[in-house]
Amino acid sequence: MAKKNIIIFDSLVADVRSIIEEGRQRAFATAGQVAILTYWNIGRRIVEEEQQGNARADYGKGLIPALADRKESDCPDRPLSPHYQE
């Protein structure tokens, strides 16, 4: 390759690397936003079920452990952290 072609090629490689890195960063940011929204909606739904329209929940019904048990049986390859099962 001629020197001019090498410089052009190096510029192309740098641009492609930059595009890939920008895409990765955007994908990570989007995935993070989706995860936050997903877990927020799960929490919102649990609160709705626990409170059933009341200002405060009537705790002690075992909803969270029951959800954890069902999740475990539905998705045995993706267990919940023990923290969430307490």
C-alpha positions in Angstrom: 0.0 0.0 0.0 1.1 3.5 -0.7 1.7 5.8 2.3 -1.4 7.8 1.4 -3.5 4.7 1.3 -2.1 3.5 4.6 -3.1 6.8 6.2 -6.6 6.6 4.7 -6.9 3.0 5.9 -5.7 3.9 9.4 -8.3 6.6 9.5 -11.0 4.2 8.4 -10.0 1.7 11.1 -10.1 4.5 13.7 -13.5 5.6 12.6 -14.8 2.0 12.7 -13.4 1.5 16.2 -15.0 4.7 17.3 -18.4 3.7 15.9 -18.2 0.3 17.6 -17.3 1.9 20.9 -20.1 4.4 20.7 -22.5 1.6 19.9 -21.3 -0.4 22.9 -21.7 2.6 25.2 -25.2 3.2 23.9 -26.2 -0.4 24.2 -24.9 -0.5 27.8 -26.8 2.7 28.7 -30.0 1.4 27.1 -29.7 -1.9 28.8 -29.2 -0.2 32.1 -32.3 2.0 31.5 -34.4 -1.0 30.6 -33.2 -2.9 33.7 -34.1 0.0 35.9 -37.5 0.4 34.4 -38.2 -3.3 34.6 -37.3 -3.5 38.3 -39.2 -0.3 39.1 -42.3 -1.7 37.4 -41.9 -5.0 39.3 -41.6 -3.0 42.6 -44.6 -0.9 41.7 -46.7 -4.0 40.9 -45.7 -5.6 44.2 -46.6 -2.5 46.1 -50.0 -2.4 44.4 -50.7 -6.0 45.3 -49.4 -5.6 48.9 -51.4 -2.3 49.6 -54.5 -3.2 47.6 -55.5 0.5 47.5 -54.6 1.2 51.2 -52.2 3.8 52.3 -50.0 1.2 53.9 -49.5 -2.5 53.2 -50.6 -5.3 55.5 -47.3 -7.1 55.6 -46.8 -10.6 56.7 -48.8 -12.3 54.0 -45.6 -13.8 52.5 -46.1 -12.3 49.0 -42.3 -11.8 48.4 -41.3 -15.3 49.4 -44.2 -16.8 47.3 -43.0 -14.8 44.3 -39.5 -15.9 44.8 -40.6 -19.6 45.1 -42.6 -19.3 41.9 -39.8 -17.5 40.1 -37.5 -20.3 41.1 -39.8 -23.0 39.7 -40.5 -21.0 36.5 -36.8 -20.2 35.9 -34.6 -22.7 37.7 -31.6 -21.7 35.5 -31.8 -18.1 36.9 -32.1 -18.3 40.7 -32.8 -15.2 42.8 -30.2 -13.9 45.2 -30.9 -15.2 48.7 -31.2 -11.5 49.7 -34.5 -11.3 47.8 -35.9 -14.4 49.3 -35.7 -13.2 52.9 
